[in-house]
Amino acid sequence: MDSVLIVSSKQQAAAALETLLRAERFTSFETAASAAQTRRICSERDFGLIVINSPLSDEFGDALALDLLKNTSSGVMLAVKAENEAAADSKVAAFGAFVISKPLNRQLFSKAVRYMQAAQNRMNGIRRENVKLQKKIEEIRLINRAKYILMEYLSMTEQQAHRYLEKQAMDLRITKLEVAKNLLSTYDS
């Protein structure tokens, strides 16, 4: 999570945010001046953290935050004036954006960034686990399809089909998945 996109219509504010983020050991920065530019950049590249300094030149920033939360895996932080904090928080916090009031308190900002990093790390772990589980489910589906083919074409029981796949895998020193794929390629064509 070392890449950061700073979204700010004001260049001076973007530079100040970059300084604060460098203190948090971020190394790669990109800036955008509008919501439209941000959407374009995020369609091409991923960021660990996106900090939106509202209001932007083309919108307030809460709709952008929601779009980014839906369409990217980035952590999103929305900096708003203190009088707008409650309204912005009610719109975006439930979706995972962190709302912080301006003027920024350095310590609070630092804590918020660390919180976002921890949340992103946890989400990335969950995503990795999800990918592993999806892969495992697909493997089970393929093996079950191979069993079904053995049962249909060779009149095996489910136990016999299961044993056949296991024995083939052991004899050929390949995985049950590879045996299943070979069977499927033979009988499904």
C-alpha positions in Angstrom: 0.0 0.0 0.0 2.8 2.4 -0.8 1.1 4.1 -3.8 -1.1 7.1 -3.1 -3.4 9.2 -5.3 -4.0 12.7 -3.9 -7.1 14.3 -5.3 -7.2 18.0 -4.7 -8.3 21.0 -6.8 -5.7 23.1 -4.9 -2.1 22.3 -5.6 -0.9 23.7 -2.3 -3.2 21.4 -0.4 -2.0 18.4 -2.5 1.6 19.3 -1.6 0.8 19.5 2.1 -1.0 16.1 2.0 2.0 14.6 0.2 4.3 15.9 3.0 2.1 14.4 5.7 1.9 11.1 3.8 5.7 11.0 3.3 6.0 11.1 7.1 3.9 7.9 7.0 6.5 6.2 4.8 4.6 6.4 1.5 6.9 6.6 -1.5 4.8 6.7 -4.7 2.5 9.7 -5.3 0.2 10.8 -8.1 -2.1 13.7 -8.1 -5.4 14.5 -9.7 -7.2 17.9 -9.8 -10.8 16.7 -10.4 -13.2 13.8 -10.0 -13.2 13.1 -13.7 -9.4 12.9 -13.9 -9.4 10.7 -10.8 -11.9 8.2 -12.4 -9.8 8.1 -15.6 -6.6 7.5 -13.6 -8.2 4.8 -11.4 -9.5 3.0 -14.5 -5.9 2.4 -15.6 -4.1 1.9 -12.3 -4.6 0.7 -8.7 -3.5 2.7 -5.6 -3.2 1.6 -2.0 -4.7 4.8 -0.7 -6.7 7.6 -2.3 -7.0 10.9 -0.4 -9.7 13.2 -1.6 -9.4 16.8 -0.4 -13.0 18.2 -0.9 -14.5 20.1 -2.4 -13.2 19.4 -5.9 -13.7 21.6 -8.9 -16.3 19.4 -10.5 -18.1 17.8 -7.4 -17.9 17.7 -3.7 -16.1 14.4 -3.4 -18.5 12.1 -1.6 -19.8 10.6 -4.9 -16.3 10.1 -6.1 -15.4 8.3 -2.8 -18.4 6.0 -3.3 -17.4 5.2 -6.9 -13.9 4.5 -5.9 -15.0 2.2 -3.1 -17.2 0.3 -5.5 -14.8 0.1 -8.4 -11.3 -0.2 -6.8 -9.7 -2.0 -4.0 -8.1 1.2 -2.7 -8.5 2.6 0.7 -10.3 5.9 0.5 -10.0 8.9 2.8 -12.2 12.0 2.4 -11.0 15.3 4.0 -13.8 17.7 4.5 -14.4 21.0 6.3 -15.4 20.4 9.9 -19.0 21.6 9.3 -19.5 19.1 6.5 -17.9 16.1 8.4 -21.1 14.6 9.8 -23.0 14.8 6.5 -20.1 13.3 4.5 -19.6 10.6 7.1 -23.2 9.6 6.9 -22.9 9.2 3.2 -19.6 7.3 2.8 -18.5 5.8 6.1 -20.8 2.8 5.9 -19.1 1.8 2.6 -15.6 2.0 4.0 -14.4 5.5 3.4 -12.6 7.3 6.3 -13.8 10.9 6.7 -11.5 13.3 8.4 -12.2 17.0 9.1 -10.1 20.0 8.0 -8.0 21.6 9.1 -6.1 18.4 9.5 -4.7 17.4 12.9 -1.3 15.8 12.2 -1.7 13.1 14.9 -5.3 12.3 13.9 -4.3 12.1 10.3 -1.4 9.8 11.1 -3.7 7.5 13.1 -6.3 7.5 10.3 -3.7 6.6 7.7 -2.4 3.7 9.9 -6.0 2.6 10.4 -6.6 2.6 6.7 -3.4 0.6 6.1 -4.4 -2.0 8.7 -7.9 -2.2 7.1 -6.4 -2.6 3.6 -4.0 -5.3 4.8 -6.8 -7.2 6.3 -9.0 -6.8 3.2 -6.1 -7.9 1.0 -5.7 -11.0 3.2 -9.5 -11.7 2.8 -9.3 -11.2 -1.0 -6.4 -13.7 -1.2 -8.3 -16.2 0.9 -11.4 -15.7 -1.3 -9.3 -16.3 -4.5 -8.0 -19.6 -2.9 -11.5 -20.7 -2.0 -12.9 -19.9 -5.4 -10.1 -21.9 -7.0 -10.8 -24.8 -4.6 -14.5 -24.7 -5.4 -13.7 -24.8 -9.2 -11.4 -27.8 -8.6 -14.2 -29.6 -6.7 -16.6 -28.9 -9.5 -14.3 -30.3 -12.2 -13.6 -33.4 -10.1 -17.4 -33.9 -9.5 -18.0 -33.5 -13.2 -15.4 -36.1 -14.0 -17.0 -38.5 -11.4 -20.4 -37.9 -13.1 -18.9 -38.8 -16.5 -17.5 -42.0 -15.0 -20.8 -42.8 -13.5 -22.7 -42.0 -16.7 -20.4 -43.6 -19.4 -18.8 -46.4 -17.4 -21.7 -47.2 -15.0 -19.6 -46.7 -11.9 -21.0 -45.8 -8.5 -19.9 -42.6 -7.0 -17.5 -44.4 -4.6 -16.0 -46.3 -7.6 -15.6 -43.1 -9.6 -13.9 -41.4 -6.6 -11.6 -44.3 -6.1 -10.8 -44.5 -9.8 -9.8 -40.8 -9.8 -7.6 -41.2 -6.7 -5.9 -44.4 -8.0 -5.2 -42.7 -11.4 -3.7 -39.7 -9.6 -1.5 -42.0 -7.5 -0.5 -44.2 -10.4 0.3 -41.4 -12.8 1.7 -39.2 -10.0 -0.5 -36.3 -10.9 -3.3 -34.5 -9.0 -6.9 -35.6 -9.0 -7.6 -32.3 -10.8 -5.3 -33.2 -13.6 -6.9 -36.7 -13.9 -10.4 -35.0 -13.9 -9.3 -32.5 -16.6 -7.9 -35.3 -18.8 -11.2 -37.3 -18.4 -13.3 -34.3 -19.2 -11.2 -33.5 -22.3 -11.7 -37.1 -23.5 -15.4 -37.4 -22.8 -16.6 -33.9 -23.3 -15.4 -33.5 -26.9 
